Amino acid sequence: MIRQNSITFINLVLLMLFLASCAGASSSADSPETAITTASADTSTVEWMEVYFNMPADTTFSRGGITVNDSHDLISTLVDLIDEAKYSVDLAIYDFQNHLVGEALVRARERGLRVRVIVDYANRTNNPRFNEPMWEMLREGDIITMDDSGTIFWPDGRTETNRITGAGSFMHHKFAVIDAVSPDPDDFYTWAGSMNITYTGPYNTNLTFVIKDSGITKAFEEEFEMMWGSSGDEPNPSRARFKRDKRNVSQNIFWVDETKVELYFSPMNRDRSRPSVSDRIVELIETEVDHDMAFVAFAITPTIPISQAIWQKSADPDIILNGVIDRSFYGRYRNQGEIWASPEARILGRSIMPGRELRKLHHKTLILDALNEDPDDTAIVISGSYNFSAAAENSNDEYVFMIHSDEIANQFIQDFMGIKSRARGDTEPPVPALDPEQWYRVASVVDAQIIEVELSPNLRYPISLLGVDAPRMFAGPDSSHYHAGASKAYLEEILEGREVRMTGVGGVRPTDRYQRYYAYVNARDADGNEIAVNRKMLQYGMADYSRFYLQHPDSIQVYRNLVDEARAAGLNQWANPELVKTRVPRHQESADVSAAPEFPININTASEDELTALPNIGPARARAIIEYRETNGPFRSVEDLGNIRGIGPVTVENLRALVEI
């Protein structure tokens, strides 16, 4: 954290003179080739930057008593700023669902503030269950929203459709500008980070910045108004510019108190007059790294210049390289034989591994020389909404900070080491809260052993039936356990149209292990009739008893008796006891449920019937998938499904384990 509550008048004057001399000095950074613009003196008298992380850090890596804001409620970092705003709030956000933020915007509008919102086109429509209530809330709250196609959603219910160039790429920003129209620059704040304002955003591993600096706030406001097409209350789509049609902001280099901060926006524009984020990151890697590098990334495409620069720099035996990649992307790199999952990525000075977080590892962060103890070598943090990908450089609206600060870098390294500790299995990620008194919606039945329950809107979490050892649908790469299809179908039947409550021994919160709750599950229908699910599965011969995890002594004896009775009667799986727990081809058990094909399904060759076996893919979406590949050629990645109207990031994430290309 960098935070100074006051600056003496003399120090302020000296700082302003220094910055003015920097602005007038010529350097390679100011040359026409790079088009990087330096800062003039800020007009704010109080400047600071704070960083918040939502997962546990490893504070043993603190240097000199530096504290880290870990395990933090990231939504509150924005809601608090909106509630304290006095003049204006401008929000540019890729995905917008979380009502806590929407309600704060409405409160701000009710106080008479100017409120403007820009969102990504695709995410307005991809998840209507969560997005539509937000748009209705903003309309009723007299707030105008516009997406990156130029379409405007007016408070009176009108939708003005426009088509601005570049809407096929993502408006991937995640920032808010607070009180930029105030006459006092000390009122200016910027909120930014890696987190989307969704219901699952706070459960993905994310970070946010809160910055009090007039220069940085003005730069974000300039970026916002290029996209808004106006400096007024209403947008002007005829002047709005997104993606490659934007110019550079007026300044790229700032000083927050005594800390140098570089700020860049992507993508590269058509006349290449904006600074290249990729080129600048490569330059810092090649010229500034003397000791160590660490990255934590949702995605880091192995073939881009940034990745190649990291890889080549880490070939030096004196350079330490640590990295953690979201497990879904790491799995893709492993399957494709890419460098980040190669044997060379885990030997000598390199240690690259898949993340093991509660949900997505959503950081986009590179840390340079944070472990270097040389006092003359300043560490650098590179972080923002900019994924390390070609799309971030060339197609999407993104931003990135480059912060030259040992103090900030140490906070990031504490967060990184917490992530690495979980990746190694030394510590466990936190689990989402579960209230044993609350009834929850069942999101899916994975098999007869595991259900997914929506613990909060759009946050699915696995629940395993305590004391139950049911046959598994996924017993191997292409196999299931005998009777898995019938047992799963029975569990789906008794849960259909019901909500569930989960408890542990004595009615308290259930035990959690290995990112899953183990629970006694009760289901109730609309009339209040309840079913003890665990008992039903054993009573009707759909599962065996499991002795693992803490159970109530009474239930242990009851469960064993139920299994003995079902086995003696030859019920269901006990009709062929010699086959229980044996493996059979998966399609044999899938056929008992819905004639589903063998998973994973190849989306480049699958028929319409095969595609409709996937969750949330009905006939219309299946036909759209086929039409897309016929028009555009084979899918090159699972993420390409997100280019199809009606298939959003949540659906893509749910399909990831079930499809291949």
C-alpha positions as CSV (number, residue, x, y, z in Angstrom):
1,M,0.0,0.0,0.0
2,I,1.1,3.5,-0.8
3,R,-0.9,6.0,1.1
4,Q,0.1,9.5,2.3
5,N,-2.5,11.5,4.0
6,S,-0.8,14.9,3.6
7,I,2.0,16.5,1.6
8,T,3.8,19.5,2.8
9,F,3.6,22.6,0.7
10,I,7.4,22.6,0.0
11,N,7.4,18.9,-1.0
12,L,4.5,19.5,-3.2
13,V,6.2,22.4,-5.0
14,L,9.4,20.4,-5.4
15,L,7.4,17.4,-6.8
16,M,5.6,19.7,-9.3
17,L,8.9,21.2,-10.5
18,F,10.4,17.7,-10.9
19,L,7.4,16.4,-12.8
20,A,7.4,19.4,-15.1
21,S,11.1,18.9,-15.9
22,C,10.3,15.2,-16.7
23,A,7.5,16.2,-19.0
24,G,9.8,18.6,-20.9
25,A,12.8,16.2,-21.1
26,S,13.4,14.3,-24.3
27,S,13.9,10.5,-24.0
28,S,13.4,7.3,-26.0
29,A,10.1,6.9,-24.1
30,D,8.9,10.2,-25.5
31,S,9.9,9.5,-29.1
32,P,7.3,9.5,-31.9
33,E,8.0,5.8,-32.5
34,T,6.6,4.8,-29.1
35,A,4.2,7.7,-28.6
36,I,4.4,7.3,-24.8
37,T,3.4,10.6,-23.1
38,T,4.8,11.6,-19.8
39,A,2.9,13.3,-17.0
40,S,2.7,17.0,-16.3
41,A,2.4,17.9,-12.6
42,D,-0.7,16.4,-10.9
43,T,-3.1,18.9,-9.4
44,S,-4.1,16.6,-6.5
45,T,-2.4,17.3,-3.2
46,V,-3.0,13.9,-1.6
47,E,-2.0,10.8,-3.6
48,W,-2.0,7.1,-2.8
49,M,-2.6,3.7,-4.3
50,E,-4.1,0.6,-2.5
51,V,-4.3,-3.0,-3.8
52,Y,-6.8,-5.5,-2.5
53,F,-6.7,-9.3,-3.0
54,N,-9.6,-11.7,-2.3
55,M,-7.6,-14.8,-1.4
56,P,-5.3,-15.6,1.5
57,A,-1.7,-14.4,1.0
58,D,1.5,-15.9,2.4
59,T,2.5,-13.2,4.8
60,T,5.8,-15.0,5.6
61,F,7.1,-13.2,2.5
62,S,6.5,-9.8,3.9
63,R,9.6,-7.6,3.8
64,G,10.1,-4.9,6.4
65,G,6.6,-5.4,7.9
66,I,4.8,-4.6,4.7
67,T,1.1,-5.6,5.1
68,V,-1.1,-7.0,2.4
69,N,-4.9,-6.5,2.0
70,D,-5.7,-10.2,1.5
71,S,-9.0,-12.1,1.9
72,H,-10.8,-8.9,1.1
73,D,-14.3,-8.3,-0.1
74,L,-13.6,-6.9,-3.5
75,I,-17.1,-5.8,-4.3
76,S,-17.0,-3.5,-1.3
77,T,-14.0,-1.7,-2.7
78,L,-16.3,-0.4,-5.5
79,V,-19.6,-0.1,-3.6
80,D,-17.9,2.1,-0.9
81,L,-16.5,4.5,-3.5
82,I,-19.8,4.8,-5.3
83,D,-21.7,5.4,-2.0
84,E,-19.1,8.1,-1.1
85,A,-19.2,9.8,-4.5
86,K,-20.4,13.4,-4.7
87,Y,-20.5,14.3,-8.4
88,S,-20.2,11.4,-10.9
89,V,-19.6,7.7,-11.5
90,D,-18.5,6.3,-14.8
91,L,-18.3,2.5,-15.0
92,A,-16.8,0.5,-17.9
93,I,-17.2,-3.2,-17.2
94,Y,-17.0,-6.4,-19.3
95,D,-19.7,-8.3,-17.4
96,F,-22.2,-6.8,-15.0
97,Q,-24.5,-8.9,-12.8
98,N,-23.9,-8.2,-9.2
99,H,-26.8,-6.3,-7.7
100,L,-24.7,-4.8,-4.8
101,V,-23.0,-2.6,-7.4
102,G,-26.2,-2.0,-9.4
103,E,-28.0,-0.9,-6.3
104,A,-25.1,1.5,-5.3
105,L,-25.3,3.1,-8.8
106,V,-29.0,3.6,-8.4
107,R,-28.5,5.2,-5.0
108,A,-25.9,7.5,-6.6
109,R,-28.3,8.5,-9.3
110,E,-31.0,9.2,-6.6
111,R,-28.6,11.6,-5.0
112,G,-28.4,13.5,-8.2
113,L,-25.1,12.2,-9.5
114,R,-24.2,11.7,-13.1
115,V,-24.0,7.9,-13.7
116,R,-22.8,6.5,-17.0
117,V,-22.3,2.8,-17.8
118,I,-20.5,1.0,-20.7
119,V,-20.7,-2.8,-21.0
120,D,-19.6,-5.5,-23.5
121,Y,-22.1,-6.3,-26.2
122,A,-21.9,-10.1,-25.8
123,N,-22.5,-10.1,-22.1
124,R,-25.7,-8.0,-22.3
125,T,-27.5,-11.0,-23.7
126,N,-25.5,-14.2,-22.9
127,N,-26.9,-14.9,-19.5
128,P,-30.4,-13.4,-19.3
129,R,-31.1,-15.0,-15.9
130,F,-28.5,-12.7,-14.3
131,N,-28.0,-9.9,-16.7
132,E,-31.6,-8.9,-17.5
133,P,-32.5,-8.0,-13.9
134,M,-29.5,-5.7,-13.8
135,W,-30.5,-3.8,-17.0
136,E,-34.1,-3.5,-15.6
137,M,-32.7,-2.1,-12.3
138,L,-30.6,0.5,-14.1
139,R,-33.5,1.5,-16.4
140,E,-35.8,2.0,-13.4
141,G,-33.0,3.9,-11.7
142,D,-32.8,6.4,-14.6
143,I,-29.3,5.2,-15.7
144,I,-28.3,5.1,-19.3
145,T,-26.1,2.2,-20.5
146,M,-24.4,1.6,-23.8
147,D,-22.5,-1.4,-25.1
148,D,-19.5,-1.5,-27.4
149,S,-21.7,-2.0,-30.5
150,G,-23.0,1.5,-29.8
151,T,-26.5,0.3,-28.8
152,I,-28.0,2.5,-26.1
153,F,-30.5,1.4,-23.5
154,W,-32.5,4.4,-22.4
155,P,-34.3,4.7,-19.0
156,D,-37.7,5.0,-20.8
157,G,-37.3,1.5,-22.2
158,R,-36.2,2.4,-25.7
159,T,-33.3,0.5,-27.2
160,E,-31.4,2.5,-29.9
161,T,-29.5,0.0,-32.0
162,N,-26.2,1.0,-33.6
163,R,-23.3,-1.0,-35.0
164,I,-19.9,0.4,-34.2
165,T,-16.8,-1.2,-35.8
166,G,-15.1,-3.8,-33.6
167,A,-18.1,-5.1,-31.6
168,G,-17.0,-8.6,-32.4
169,S,-14.0,-8.2,-30.0
170,F,-14.4,-7.7,-26.3
171,M,-14.8,-4.5,-24.3
172,H,-12.8,-6.1,-21.6
173,H,-12.3,-3.1,-19.3
174,K,-12.9,-3.3,-15.5
175,F,-12.7,0.2,-14.2
176,A,-14.7,3.0,-12.6
177,V,-14.0,6.7,-12.5
178,I,-15.3,8.5,-9.4
179,D,-16.1,12.3,-9.2
180,A,-14.0,13.2,-12.3
181,V,-16.3,16.3,-12.8
182,S,-15.6,17.6,-9.3
183,P,-13.9,21.1,-9.3
184,D,-11.5,19.7,-6.7
185,P,-9.0,17.2,-8.0
186,D,-8.7,15.8,-4.5
187,D,-12.1,14.2,-5.0
188,F,-10.9,12.1,-8.0
189,Y,-10.7,8.3,-7.5
190,T,-10.1,5.4,-9.9
191,W,-11.3,1.9,-9.2
192,A,-9.8,-0.8,-11.4
193,G,-8.7,-4.5,-11.3
194,S,-9.1,-7.9,-12.8
195,M,-12.6,-8.7,-11.4
196,N,-15.8,-8.7,-13.4
197,I,-18.8,-7.5,-11.5
198,T,-20.5,-10.8,-11.6
199,Y,-21.8,-13.0,-8.8
200,T,-18.9,-15.3,-9.2
201,G,-16.3,-12.6,-9.6
202,P,-15.7,-12.3,-5.8
203,Y,-15.1,-16.1,-5.7
204,N,-12.6,-16.2,-8.6
205,T,-9.1,-15.3,-7.6
206,N,-9.0,-11.5,-8.3
207,L,-7.6,-8.2,-7.3
208,T,-8.7,-4.5,-7.3
209,F,-6.9,-1.2,-7.2
210,V,-8.2,2.0,-5.5
211,I,-6.2,5.0,-6.7
212,K,-6.3,8.6,-5.5
213,D,-4.4,10.5,-8.2
214,S,-5.9,13.2,-10.4
215,G,-3.6,12.3,-13.4
216,I,-4.5,8.7,-13.5
217,T,-8.2,9.4,-13.0
218,K,-8.2,11.9,-15.9
219,A,-6.6,9.3,-18.2
220,F,-9.3,6.7,-17.3
221,E,-11.9,9.4,-17.9
222,E,-10.4,10.2,-21.2
223,E,-10.6,6.5,-22.2
224,F,-14.2,6.3,-21.0
225,E,-15.3,9.3,-23.0
226,M,-13.7,8.1,-26.2
227,M,-16.0,5.0,-25.9
228,W,-19.0,7.1,-24.7
229,G,-18.5,9.5,-27.6
230,S,-19.3,12.4,-25.4
231,S,-18.3,14.3,-22.3
232,G,-22.0,14.8,-21.4
233,D,-24.7,12.8,-19.7
234,E,-25.8,11.1,-22.9
235,P,-23.6,9.0,-25.2
236,N,-23.0,9.9,-28.8
237,P,-22.6,6.6,-30.9
238,S,-21.6,8.6,-34.0
239,R,-18.5,9.8,-32.1
240,A,-17.9,6.7,-29.9
241,R,-14.7,4.9,-30.6
242,F,-13.7,1.4,-29.4
243,K,-10.9,-1.1,-30.1
244,R,-8.6,-0.1,-32.9
245,D,-10.3,3.2,-33.6
246,K,-9.2,4.8,-30.3
247,R,-6.4,7.3,-30.1
248,N,-3.9,7.3,-27.2
249,V,-4.8,9.0,-24.0
250,S,-3.0,12.3,-23.2
251,Q,-0.6,10.8,-20.6
252,N,0.9,7.4,-20.0
253,I,3.4,8.0,-17.2
254,F,2.4,9.3,-13.8
255,W,3.7,9.7,-10.3
256,V,1.5,8.6,-7.4
257,D,3.3,10.5,-4.6
258,E,6.8,9.2,-5.2
259,T,5.9,6.1,-7.1
260,K,6.2,5.9,-10.9
261,V,3.2,4.4,-12.6
262,E,2.8,3.7,-16.3
263,L,-0.7,3.3,-17.6
264,Y,-1.5,2.0,-21.1
265,F,-4.7,1.0,-23.0
266,S,-5.0,-1.5,-25.7
267,P,-5.6,-2.6,-28.4
268,M,-3.0,-1.2,-30.8
269,N,-4.9,1.3,-33.1
270,R,-5.0,1.3,-36.8
271,D,-2.2,3.9,-37.4
272,R,-0.1,2.4,-34.6
273,S,0.2,5.8,-32.8
274,R,-0.6,4.2,-29.4
275,P,2.1,2.6,-27.4
276,S,2.3,-1.2,-27.7
277,V,1.6,-2.8,-24.3
278,S,3.3,-6.0,-25.5
279,D,6.4,-4.1,-26.7
280,R,6.7,-2.2,-23.4
281,I,6.3,-5.4,-21.3
282,V,9.0,-7.2,-23.4
283,E,11.3,-4.2,-23.0
284,L,10.9,-4.3,-19.2
285,I,11.6,-8.0,-19.1
286,E,14.7,-7.7,-21.3
287,T,16.2,-4.6,-19.6
288,E,15.0,-4.5,-16.0
289,V,15.0,-8.1,-14.7
290,D,18.2,-9.1,-12.8
291,H,17.0,-11.7,-10.4
292,D,13.5,-13.1,-10.6
293,M,10.1,-13.1,-12.4
294,A,6.7,-14.4,-11.3
295,F,3.5,-14.4,-13.2
296,V,0.0,-15.4,-12.2
297,A,-2.3,-15.6,-15.2
298,F,-5.8,-16.7,-16.2
299,A,-4.2,-17.2,-19.7
300,I,-0.7,-16.6,-21.0
301,T,-0.5,-17.6,-24.7
302,P,2.8,-19.4,-25.2
303,T,3.5,-18.0,-28.6
304,I,3.1,-14.3,-28.0
305,P,6.2,-12.0,-27.6
306,I,5.7,-11.6,-23.8
307,S,5.8,-15.3,-23.2
308,Q,8.8,-15.8,-25.5
309,A,10.6,-13.0,-23.7
310,I,9.9,-14.5,-20.2
311,W,11.0,-17.9,-21.5
312,Q,14.2,-16.7,-23.0
313,K,15.1,-14.5,-20.0
314,S,14.5,-17.4,-17.6
315,A,17.0,-19.5,-19.7
316,D,19.6,-17.6,-17.7
317,P,20.4,-19.8,-14.7
318,D,20.7,-16.7,-12.5
319,I,17.0,-15.8,-13.1
320,I,14.3,-17.4,-11.0
321,L,10.9,-17.9,-12.8
322,N,7.8,-18.8,-10.9
323,G,4.4,-19.0,-12.5
324,V,0.8,-20.2,-11.8
325,I,-1.7,-20.5,-14.6
326,D,-5.5,-21.1,-14.3
327,R,-5.9,-24.9,-14.5
328,S,-8.2,-24.8,-17.6
329,F,-5.6,-23.0,-19.7
330,Y,-2.7,-24.9,-18.2
331,G,-4.6,-28.1,-19.2
332,R,-4.9,-26.8,-22.8
333,Y,-1.2,-25.9,-22.9
334,R,-0.3,-29.4,-21.6
335,N,-2.6,-31.1,-24.2
336,Q,-1.0,-29.0,-27.0
337,G,2.6,-29.6,-25.8
338,E,3.3,-25.9,-25.2
339,I,6.2,-24.5,-23.2
340,W,4.4,-23.6,-20.0
341,A,3.5,-27.3,-19.4
342,S,6.7,-28.8,-20.7
343,P,9.3,-30.6,-18.5
344,E,11.6,-27.6,-19.0
345,A,9.0,-25.4,-17.2
346,R,9.6,-27.2,-13.9
347,I,13.4,-27.6,-13.7
348,L,16.4,-25.5,-12.9
349,G,15.2,-22.0,-12.1
350,R,11.7,-22.4,-13.5
351,S,8.6,-23.5,-11.6
352,I,5.4,-23.3,-13.6
353,M,2.3,-25.1,-12.4
354,P,-1.5,-25.1,-12.7
355,G,-3.6,-23.2,-10.2
356,R,-5.7,-24.8,-7.5
357,E,-8.1,-22.1,-6.6
358,L,-11.8,-22.1,-5.5
359,R,-12.8,-21.2,-9.0
360,K,-11.0,-19.4,-11.8
361,L,-7.5,-18.0,-11.3
362,H,-8.4,-14.6,-12.9
363,H,-5.2,-12.5,-12.3
364,K,-3.3,-11.0,-15.2
365,T,-0.1,-10.1,-13.3
366,L,3.6,-10.2,-13.9
367,I,6.0,-9.3,-11.1
368,L,9.7,-8.4,-11.8
369,D,12.5,-8.6,-9.3
370,A,10.3,-8.7,-6.2
371,L,12.6,-11.2,-4.5
372,N,15.7,-9.2,-5.3
373,E,17.3,-7.7,-2.2
374,D,19.4,-5.2,-4.0
375,P,18.2,-1.8,-2.7
376,D,19.2,-0.1,-6.0
377,D,16.9,-2.4,-8.1
378,T,13.3,-1.3,-8.0
379,A,10.7,-4.1,-8.5
380,I,8.0,-3.7,-11.1
381,V,4.4,-5.0,-11.0
382,I,2.5,-5.3,-14.3
383,S,-1.3,-5.9,-13.8
384,G,-4.7,-4.9,-15.0
385,S,-7.4,-6.3,-17.2
386,Y,-4.9,-7.2,-20.0
387,N,-4.7,-10.9,-20.5
388,F,-1.4,-12.1,-21.8
389,S,-2.8,-12.9,-25.3
390,A,-2.7,-11.7,-28.9
391,A,-6.4,-10.6,-28.6
392,A,-5.5,-8.3,-25.7
393,E,-2.8,-6.6,-27.8
394,N,-4.7,-6.5,-31.1
395,S,-8.4,-6.7,-30.6
396,N,-9.8,-6.0,-27.1
397,D,-10.3,-2.9,-25.0
398,E,-8.0,-3.4,-22.1
399,Y,-5.8,-1.5,-19.6
400,V,-2.6,-2.3,-17.7
401,F,-0.6,-0.6,-15.0
402,M,3.2,-0.9,-14.7
403,I,4.0,0.0,-11.1
404,H,7.6,0.7,-10.1
405,S,7.5,0.1,-6.4
406,D,9.2,-2.4,-4.0
407,E,6.3,-2.0,-1.5
408,I,3.6,-2.7,-4.0
409,A,5.6,-5.6,-5.5
410,N,6.0,-7.1,-2.0
411,Q,2.2,-7.1,-1.6
412,F,1.9,-8.9,-4.9
413,I,4.5,-11.4,-4.1
414,Q,2.8,-12.2,-0.8
415,D,-0.4,-12.8,-2.8
416,F,1.5,-14.9,-5.4
417,M,3.1,-17.1,-2.8
418,G,-0.4,-17.8,-1.3
419,I,-1.5,-18.9,-4.8
420,K,1.6,-21.0,-5.2
421,S,1.1,-22.6,-1.9
422,R,-2.4,-23.7,-2.9
423,A,-1.1,-24.9,-6.3
424,R,1.4,-27.1,-4.6
425,G,-1.3,-28.5,-2.3
426,D,0.4,-27.1,0.9
427,T,-2.7,-25.1,1.7
428,E,-6.4,-25.3,0.6
429,P,-8.4,-22.6,-1.0
430,P,-11.2,-21.1,1.1
431,V,-14.6,-22.6,0.6
432,P,-17.8,-20.6,0.0
433,A,-20.1,-20.1,2.9
434,L,-22.9,-22.6,3.4
435,D,-25.8,-22.0,5.8
436,P,-27.2,-25.3,7.2
437,E,-30.5,-23.6,7.8
438,Q,-31.0,-22.4,4.2
439,W,-32.6,-24.1,1.2
440,Y,-30.7,-24.0,-2.0
441,R,-31.3,-24.6,-5.7
442,V,-29.8,-27.7,-7.3
443,A,-27.8,-26.6,-10.3
444,S,-26.9,-30.1,-11.7
445,V,-26.5,-33.7,-10.8
446,V,-23.0,-34.8,-11.7
447,D,-23.5,-38.4,-10.8
448,A,-25.2,-40.4,-8.1
449,Q,-22.6,-39.3,-5.6
450,I,-22.2,-35.6,-6.4
451,I,-24.6,-32.7,-7.0
452,E,-23.8,-29.1,-7.7
453,V,-25.7,-26.6,-5.6
454,E,-26.0,-22.8,-6.2
455,L,-24.7,-21.5,-2.9
456,S,-25.1,-17.9,-4.2
457,P,-26.3,-16.6,-7.6
458,N,-24.4,-18.4,-10.4
459,L,-21.9,-19.9,-7.9
460,R,-22.1,-23.7,-8.2
461,Y,-20.3,-25.8,-5.6
462,P,-20.1,-29.6,-5.4
463,I,-21.8,-31.5,-2.5
464,S,-21.0,-35.1,-1.9
465,L,-23.6,-37.3,-0.2
466,L,-22.2,-38.1,3.2
467,G,-22.1,-41.9,4.0
468,V,-22.9,-42.8,0.5
469,D,-20.6,-44.6,-2.0
470,A,-22.5,-44.4,-5.3
471,P,-21.3,-45.6,-8.7
472,R,-19.5,-42.8,-10.7
473,M,-20.3,-41.7,-14.2
474,F,-16.7,-40.6,-14.6
475,A,-14.7,-43.6,-13.3
476,G,-11.9,-43.2,-15.9
477,P,-11.2,-41.6,-19.3
478,D,-13.9,-43.5,-21.1
479,S,-15.5,-45.6,-18.4
480,S,-18.2,-45.5,-15.7
481,H,-19.0,-47.7,-12.8
482,Y,-21.6,-50.4,-13.3
483,H,-25.1,-49.0,-12.6
484,A,-23.9,-45.3,-12.6
485,G,-26.5,-44.3,-15.2
486,A,-29.5,-45.8,-13.4
487,S,-28.3,-44.5,-10.0
488,K,-27.8,-41.0,-11.4
489,A,-31.2,-41.0,-13.1
490,Y,-32.8,-42.0,-9.7
491,L,-31.1,-39.1,-7.9
492,E,-32.2,-36.7,-10.6
493,E,-35.8,-38.0,-10.2
494,I,-36.0,-37.5,-6.5
495,L,-34.4,-34.0,-6.7
496,E,-36.4,-32.7,-9.7
497,G,-38.4,-29.6,-8.7
498,R,-37.0,-29.7,-5.2
499,E,-34.6,-27.5,-3.3
500,V,-32.1,-28.9,-0.8
501,R,-30.6,-28.2,2.6
502,M,-27.2,-29.6,3.6
503,T,-26.0,-30.3,7.1
504,G,-23.2,-32.1,8.9
505,V,-23.2,-33.9,12.2
506,G,-25.6,-32.3,14.7
507,G,-27.2,-30.0,12.1
508,V,-24.1,-27.8,11.8
509,R,-22.3,-26.8,8.6
510,P,-21.0,-29.9,6.8
511,T,-17.4,-30.9,6.6
512,D,-15.5,-29.5,3.6
513,R,-12.5,-31.4,2.1
514,Y,-10.8,-31.0,-1.3
515,Q,-13.0,-28.2,-2.6
516,R,-16.3,-30.1,-1.8
517,Y,-18.8,-30.3,1.0
518,Y,-19.8,-33.7,2.5
519,A,-23.3,-33.5,3.7
520,Y,-26.6,-35.0,4.8
521,V,-28.9,-33.7,2.1
522,N,-32.7,-33.1,2.6
523,A,-34.8,-32.2,-0.4
524,R,-38.3,-30.6,-0.2
525,D,-40.9,-29.9,-2.8
526,A,-43.2,-26.9,-3.2
527,D,-45.6,-28.4,-0.6
528,G,-42.9,-28.7,2.0
529,N,-42.6,-32.5,1.8
530,E,-39.1,-33.6,2.6
531,I,-36.9,-36.5,1.5
532,A,-33.7,-37.7,3.2
533,V,-31.7,-38.1,0.0
534,N,-28.7,-40.0,1.5
535,R,-31.0,-42.6,3.0
536,K,-33.1,-43.0,-0.1
537,M,-30.1,-43.8,-2.2
538,L,-29.1,-46.6,0.2
539,Q,-32.6,-47.8,0.9
540,Y,-33.3,-48.5,-2.8
541,G,-30.0,-50.1,-3.6
542,M,-28.6,-47.2,-5.6
543,A,-25.4,-47.0,-3.6
544,D,-23.2,-48.7,-1.0
545,Y,-22.3,-47.3,2.4
546,S,-19.1,-45.1,2.8
547,R,-17.4,-44.9,6.1
548,F,-15.3,-41.8,5.3
549,Y,-15.6,-38.4,6.9
550,L,-17.3,-37.4,10.1
551,Q,-20.8,-39.0,10.5
552,H,-23.3,-39.2,13.3
553,P,-23.1,-42.6,15.1
554,D,-26.9,-43.2,14.7
555,S,-26.7,-42.6,10.9
556,I,-23.8,-45.0,10.6
557,Q,-25.8,-47.9,12.0
558,V,-28.9,-46.9,10.1
559,Y,-27.1,-46.6,6.8
560,R,-25.4,-50.0,7.2
561,N,-28.7,-51.7,8.0
562,L,-30.3,-50.1,4.9
563,V,-27.5,-51.4,2.7
564,D,-27.8,-54.9,4.2
565,E,-31.5,-54.9,3.5
566,A,-31.2,-53.7,-0.1
567,R,-28.4,-56.2,-0.8
568,A,-30.5,-59.1,0.7
569,A,-33.5,-58.0,-1.5
570,G,-31.4,-57.7,-4.6
571,L,-32.5,-54.2,-5.2
572,N,-31.1,-52.3,-8.2
573,Q,-27.2,-52.5,-8.2
574,W,-27.4,-55.4,-5.8
575,A,-29.3,-57.5,-8.4
576,N,-25.7,-58.2,-9.7
577,P,-23.5,-57.7,-6.6
578,E,-20.5,-59.2,-8.4
579,L,-20.6,-56.2,-10.8
580,V,-20.8,-53.5,-8.2
581,K,-17.7,-51.1,-8.4
582,T,-16.6,-52.7,-11.7
583,R,-16.0,-50.5,-14.7
584,V,-18.0,-50.5,-17.9
585,P,-17.8,-48.4,-21.1
586,R,-19.2,-45.0,-20.4
587,H,-21.6,-45.0,-23.3
588,Q,-23.2,-48.1,-21.8
589,E,-24.2,-46.2,-18.7
590,S,-24.9,-43.0,-20.5
591,A,-27.4,-44.8,-22.7
592,D,-29.4,-45.6,-19.5
593,V,-29.9,-41.9,-19.0
594,S,-30.3,-40.1,-22.3
595,A,-28.4,-42.0,-25.0
596,A,-25.6,-39.5,-24.5
597,P,-22.4,-39.8,-26.6
598,E,-19.0,-40.5,-25.1
599,F,-17.4,-37.4,-23.5
600,P,-15.5,-35.3,-24.3
601,I,-17.5,-34.4,-27.5
602,N,-15.5,-33.0,-30.4
603,I,-17.3,-29.8,-31.3
604,N,-15.7,-29.8,-34.8
605,T,-17.2,-33.1,-35.8
606,A,-20.2,-33.7,-33.5
607,S,-23.7,-34.0,-34.9
608,E,-26.7,-31.9,-33.7
609,D,-27.9,-34.8,-31.6
610,E,-24.5,-35.2,-30.0
611,L,-24.2,-31.5,-29.2
612,T,-27.6,-31.4,-27.6
613,A,-26.3,-33.9,-25.0
614,L,-24.2,-31.1,-23.6
615,P,-25.6,-29.0,-20.7
616,N,-27.4,-25.8,-21.8
617,I,-27.1,-26.7,-25.5
618,G,-30.5,-27.1,-27.0
619,P,-31.3,-27.7,-30.7
620,A,-31.0,-24.0,-31.6
621,R,-27.6,-23.6,-30.1
622,A,-26.4,-26.9,-31.5
623,R,-27.4,-25.7,-35.0
624,A,-25.6,-22.4,-34.3
625,I,-22.4,-24.3,-33.4
626,I,-22.6,-26.3,-36.7
627,E,-23.3,-23.1,-38.7
628,Y,-20.4,-21.3,-37.1
629,R,-17.9,-24.0,-38.0
630,E,-19.2,-24.3,-41.5
631,T,-18.9,-20.5,-42.0
632,N,-15.7,-19.8,-40.1
633,G,-13.9,-23.2,-40.3
634,P,-13.0,-25.5,-37.4
635,F,-13.0,-24.2,-33.8
636,R,-9.5,-23.4,-32.8
637,S,-10.2,-23.3,-29.1
638,V,-13.1,-24.0,-26.7
639,E,-13.3,-20.2,-26.1
640,D,-14.4,-19.8,-29.7
641,L,-17.8,-21.0,-28.6
642,G,-18.2,-17.6,-26.9
643,N,-18.4,-16.1,-30.4
644,I,-21.8,-17.7,-30.9
645,R,-24.7,-15.5,-29.8
646,G,-26.4,-17.0,-26.7
647,I,-23.3,-18.8,-25.5
648,G,-21.6,-16.8,-22.8
649,P,-18.5,-17.2,-20.6
650,V,-20.4,-19.2,-17.9
651,T,-21.6,-21.7,-20.5
652,V,-18.2,-22.0,-22.0
653,E,-16.7,-22.6,-18.6
654,N,-19.3,-25.3,-17.8
655,L,-18.6,-27.0,-21.1
656,R,-14.8,-27.0,-20.9
657,A,-14.4,-30.4,-19.4
658,L,-17.0,-32.0,-21.7
659,V,-15.8,-30.9,-25.1
660,E,-12.6,-30.9,-27.2
661,I,-11.5,-29.6,-30.6
